[in-house]
Amino acid sequence: MKKKIFLIGVSALLLCGCGKIPTLSNGDEAVVKFNDGKMISANDFYEEIKNSYGLNTLLNMIDKYIFEKELDDVLDDANSYAEAYIAQMRNNYETEDEFLQALTSSGIGSIEAYQNSLYLSYLQNEAIEKYVSDNITEDELKKYYDESIYPNMTISHILITPDVTDDMSDEDKEKAESEAKKKAESIIEALKKADDVNAEFTKQAKDNSEDESTKDNGGSLGEINIGSLSGNYDELVEAASKLKDGEFSTEVITTELGYHVILKTKTGDKASYDDSVDSMKESITNDKLSSDASLIADAIKYYRDKYDLDIIDSELDSQYGKYMNNLINTYKNTSSN
């Protein structure tokens, strides 16, 4: 808000036809002039703000410059994201004034400032992900392809969901969970004794599965792979990768949906290495950032060093050094915990 007031003040001076911005006796330009002749200089104003929120503002300006040069192909996406987020936020309030008041109470001076921060955050995230992705080695990609890229698989499942409600006691919830898991285990035992596993699986699915969309079709999920259905089913794909065609899971598979028993009926084709590179890089990048937060600090430092960042003001430079040390140590500690 102070920056906005300052700009309005400058505009007023320019429009008043005064000829030039007032100066103090030492030649400093003035930002504010009082009726008794007292003035606040631009230099005093600069010294004041740099000791409060000056470094943060400066770093935002630095990062905006760097990331816009590094990521010129995603600038439109960043703007669209910020605009869409603001529009979504507006829908939570009846009037524009209420929205502005909510921003102000959160320490945000204007809608424009909030939109700019969302825009910059988008670029920062993209830059960090690009840094991590660009540093993935060929060995990492090959290992991921061998261990985590699966062929398409035709899978059927039986889902048992625990009968849990929010108003239950912890003890009752545990009991319901236990009963559901035991039911899934009993299905596995029935499959072990069956002469015809496919027929028995179809019967058990129809009689017991709580996936209404598949139970009458033998629990068939069709040909799936990682990402084909919701993330909950990815665990079923991983479990199926360890089975041969015609085999069923002899251990209960637990997901957020409940307890599953699966039957793998067919193994299809596996995507080629070259066709998988982009998706592998995305997955490896997400995994790395989830497990090693220090990469965030490494990425930020990399980009700023790339542009030979030289903060000329010695006090701000000192603040920056302390800030970077704190940032690196914070993310290292986060990763180690």
Secondary structure, DSSP 8 states (H G I E B T S, - for coil): -HHHHHHHHHHHHHHTT-SS--B-TTS-BEEEE-TTS-EEEHHHHHHHHHTTTHHHHHHHHHHHHHHHHHTTTSHHHHHHHHHHHHHHHHTTSSSHHHHHHHHHHTT---HHHHHHHHHHHHHHHHHHHHHHHHT--HHHHHHHHHHH----EEEEEEEE-----TTS-HHHHHHHHHHHHHHHHHHHHHHHH-SSHHHHHHHHHHHH---TTTGGGTTEEEEE-TTSS-GGGHHHHHHHTTS-TT-B-SS-EEETTEEEEEEEEEE-----HHHHHHHHHHHHHHHHHHH-THHHHHHHHHHHHHTT----SHHHHHHHHHHHHHHHHHHHHHHH-
